[in-house]
Amino acid sequence: MEQKILLISPHVLCDEVFQFSHFEQEDSVIQRFNVWLQDVLLVGIGQWRKQL
């Protein structure tokens, strides 16, 4: 039996976009991005789990 997938409209996971400057050191940008991404993914996974 095939499961039907219910598509719900997109959810905003973060109020802030990730921003960087070409003047910044690459290592610093990568470190900040990884922290930002981890935070956004945790919010997204939390929202997804509530829909299960």
C-alpha positions in Angstrom: 0.0 0.0 0.0 1.3 3.4 -1.0 1.4 6.2 1.6 0.1 9.5 0.6 2.4 12.4 1.4 0.8 15.6 2.6 2.7 18.7 1.4 2.3 21.7 3.7 3.4 25.1 2.7 7.1 26.0 3.4 8.0 27.1 6.9 10.4 29.9 7.8 13.3 28.4 9.8 15.4 31.4 10.3 14.7 35.2 10.5 18.2 36.0 9.4 20.0 35.1 6.2 23.7 34.1 6.5 25.8 37.1 5.5 29.5 37.4 4.9 32.0 39.8 3.4 34.7 39.0 1.0 37.0 40.9 3.4 36.5 38.2 6.1 38.9 35.3 6.5 37.6 32.1 4.9 38.0 30.1 8.1 36.0 32.6 10.0 33.2 32.5 7.5 33.1 28.7 7.4 33.0 28.5 11.2 30.2 31.0 11.5 28.3 29.3 8.7 28.5 25.9 10.3 27.1 27.3 13.6 24.3 29.1 11.7 23.5 26.0 9.6 23.4 23.8 12.7 21.0 26.1 14.4 18.7 26.3 11.4 18.8 22.5 10.9 17.8 21.9 14.5 14.9 24.2 14.2 13.8 22.5 11.0 14.2 19.0 12.4 12.2 20.1 15.4 9.3 21.4 13.2 9.5 18.2 11.1 9.2 16.0 14.2 6.1 17.8 15.3 4.5 16.9 12.0 5.2 13.1 12.3 
